[in-house]
Amino acid sequence: MRVFVTGASGHLGSAVVPALRAAGHQIVGLARSDAAAAVLQARGVEVVRGSLTDLELLATAAAAADGVVHLAYDHEALVSGDIAGAAATDLRVAEAIGDALAGSGKPFTAASGTLLLASLGLNRPGLETDVAAESSPRVATENLVIGLAGRGVRSSMVRLPPIVHSHLDHHGFAHVLIGIARRTGVAGYLGDGANRWPACHTLDAAELFRLAVESAPAGTRLHAVGDEGIPFREIAETIGRRLGLPAAPIEPDQAAEHFGFLSFIAGADNPTDSSLTREVMSWKPTHPGLLEDLEEGHYFDVA
């Protein structure tokens, strides 16, 4: 297949593109800078120059492809606190690509997040069949993509955990937590730190994206989850041990000051099951889990 990939030069893209190429697919990648374009060209990727705001360009590239993998997200807006703005951009991109693919039968696989299930109060691990309330920032995009199955698109959503980790990760939440600990002198957690975060190795997530664009049934939600739910305290303790810093609880009224933009999810309890994904897609994570990956030390190398 000729696959159009947004976010092709990013963290996930740096693993998804090689996985697709190894399976014999031709890749067209979106690049918003000369540096990103150079990286993609070096990897044998055909480059389309543009950004997530170039909706007509995105639609044209999608229509010319045999399938689309949408990985890009406005992380700059997210980090600045403009969560709604980042989600609105993502929704417009999904609408443009969806309209371009309608009636084609082509695959459209996009990224979402397991955290959208944390607000449901499930008191159990979240399942692929669970659907969050429409008010959540990224839910509208997820529902739109899934709904494209009724418009002749083989659509699927891959829900990613809050931490997707590996040596390919240079800016994700694992790095953010390590940076916060370095800045404050404390590897912090809220309350007793028993709230759980799922995680997945980048290479395992990339394999699921490959499988999804190749064969996911239309209208499928998938969970790229290796670790179902690690107590946040254990993540903090591992970070603290590696940095030689204490791990300690952060008072709720100090959460925003300590965690910054992560304060709204630091206390989220988000255990997530991926049994259905493993069964339907014959997907099996094979790479190290988060705590093992943190212990390998590459996250703590200082340039």
N, C-alpha and C positions, 0 to 999 in steps of 0.2 A: 504493500500500500504506500501511497504518497500521503504522509501524515503531517499536518500543520500543527506545530507545537508553540504555544505561547509560554513565556517563561523558560525558553529552551536553554538559556545560558545561566539560569539560576541554580540554586541548591538542588531542587528536585530534577530540574531539567538536565543537570550535569550527569544524572544517573539514568533518567528516562530515555534521553536521546541515544546513549550507547546501547541500552537494552533493546530499543526498537531497531536500531541499525544492525545489531547482532542477529536479530530475527529476520533480517532481509528487507526491512522497510526503508523507503527514501524519506528524508526529513526536510521539511521547510520550517525554519525557525524565525520567530519574531525577535528583532533586536532593536532596542531604542537608542543605542549608542554605538560609536565606532568600535569601542573596546569590546562590547558584547558581540558585534558582528564579526570581529576578528577571531574571537574565541570559537564561534560557531563555524566559521569557514575552515578553521584549523581542524575541526572535528568532521569535516566533510558534509556540513549542513548547508543547504541553500538558504540564503538570508532574505527576509522581508524586513525592510527598515520601517519602523513605526512604533507607536505606543498604544496603550489601552484606550486612549481617547480617540484614536483613528478608527472609528467604527466602520466606515465604508471600506477601508483597507482590510480590516479584519474579516469582514463579510466576503470580500473578493477572494482573499487567500483561502478561506474556509471552503467556498464553493469550488475552487480549483483543486482542492485536495480530495483524497479518498476517505479521509477521516481527520478528526481534530482531537487534540489533547490540550485542554486549557489549564495551565498551571500558574500563570502570572496573577499577581494580586498587588494592589497598591499598598505595599507594606510601609512606605514612607508616611502615608496618611494614617495608617493604623498606629504606628509608633508615636506620631504626633498627637494621638488622641481622637482623631477624626474617624471613628469606627463607622459611623453612618455613611460618611463620604466614601470610604474604601468599599463598603458593601454596595453602595449605589453604583459605583463604577463597575464593579464585578457584574451586577445585574444587567447593566446596559451592554456589556461585552457579551454575556450569555444570550441576551435577546438578539443581538446582531448576528451572532454565529448561528443561533437556532433558526432564525428566519432564512439565512442563506442555505441551510441544510434541509429545510422542511421538504418532505416528500421524496427525499433522495435515498432513504434507507441507509445512509452512511452513519458510521459511529461518531459519537460526540461524547468524550469522557472529560469530566471536569472535576476539580478539587473542591472539597468542602471540609468541614471540621467536626470532630466528635464532640467538641465543647458545646455545640448547639443543643446537645441532649442533656447537658448538666443541669439546666433549669427545670427539667421535667419532674424532679423529685421521684425518680423511679424506684429508689431503694433496692436496686439491682443493676447489674451491668447493662448498659445500653445495647440495643440490638439494631441490626440493619433495618428492621421493619418499623422501628420507632421513628416518628416524625415530630419535629419540634414545632412549637407555636410560631405562627407567621411573624410575630413581632420580633423574633431574634434576627440579628443583623444579616446573617448569611442564608437564612432559611428561604427567603423569596427566590434567590438564585437557584438553590437546590431544587425547590419545587418546580421552578420553571424548566430546568433541564430535564428532570424526571418526566414532566408533562409533555416534553417533546416526543416521547414515545407514541403519543396519540396523534402526532403530526408527521409520522413517517420518518423519524430519526431513531437510530439505535443508541439511545442516550443512556449514560450511566454516571453516577457520582461516586467518587472515592473520598470517603471521610478520613481525613488525616488527624492523628492525635496531636496534642499541643507540642510535643517534642518528637521531631523526626531527626534522628541523630546519625552521625558518622563523621569520618574525616572530611567529607565533602561539605559539611555544615560549617558556615563561617559567620552567620548572623542570626541563627535561630534562638529559640527561647532558652536552650541550654547555655548558650553563650551569654544571653542576657542575665540569667540567674548568677552565672559565675562573675560577670561584671559587677552586678549589684553587691555580691559578697565582697569582692575586692574593694569596692568603693566605700562600703559601710563597715567592713571589718567583721561582719556577721553573715553566716549562711542562714537566712531566716525562713520561717514557716509560720503560718497562722494557726492559732489555737494549739491543739495537740499535734497538728500536722498529719492527722490520720486520713485526710482527704486524699483521694487517689487520682493520679494522672496516668493515662495510657501512653505508650510510646511505640515507635517503630524505627527500625534501621532504614536508612535511605535506600539501600539497594533492594531491600525487601519491598518497600513501597513502590519503587520503580518497576519491579517485576509485576506487581499488581496492576499498575497503569498499563503495562504492555498487554497483559492478559485481558484487561477490560476493553481496550480499543480493538483488540482482535476478536473477542468473543462474548463479552458481557451481554446478557439478554436486555432487550430494550426496557427502560424504566427501572434499572437496578441500582440500589444503594449498596455500596461495599465499604467494608471497614479495613483500612490498612493499619492493623493493630497487631504488634508482636507481644508486648507487655500489656496485659489487660488492665492493670491498675497498680501503680507503685505508690505507696504512701509518700506524700510530698516531704514528710520529715526525713525519709530515707534518702531522697534526692538531695536535700539540704545537707544531711550528714555526710554524704559522699563528697559533695562539693567542699564542705568545710574541712574534711580530713585531707583532701588533696591540696587545699590551699593553706593548711595549718591554721585554720580559723575555727572559732566555736560555731556550732549550730544551735540556734536558740529561737524561742517563739517571739513573734512580733505582735504587739498589742494591736487590736483592730483600728484604733484611732491613729496608729502610726503606719498603717498599711500603705497608704498613698505615698507617704514620704519615703518609705523603705523600698517598695516594689515599683514605684512609678506607674507607667501605663499597664504593667502586669497586675496591679492591685485588684482589678476587677475580676481576675480569674485565678489568682494565687490560692484562694481558698476553695476553688471549685472541686467538687467530688465527681469525677468523670470516668468511673470504671466502664470499660467498653469491651463487648464480646465480638469476636470475629469468626465464630464457628460457621455461620452461614456462608460467609465469604470464602472460607477455606474449602467448604464443601462444593459450592456452586462453581468456583473458579479453579479448583484443584491448586490452591495457593497455600504454600507452607513457608513461613519465615524461617530462614536458616542462619541469619547473621546474629551477632551478639546483641543482647538486650541492653537497655539504657545504662543500668548500673555497671555492668561489665565494660561497656564502652567508655564510660567516665573513668573507670579504673585504669584503662589503657593509657591515659595521660595526655593524649593529643589535644584534648579540649583545654588543657592548662598550659600549653606551650605559648610563650610570649615572644612575638617577633622582635 
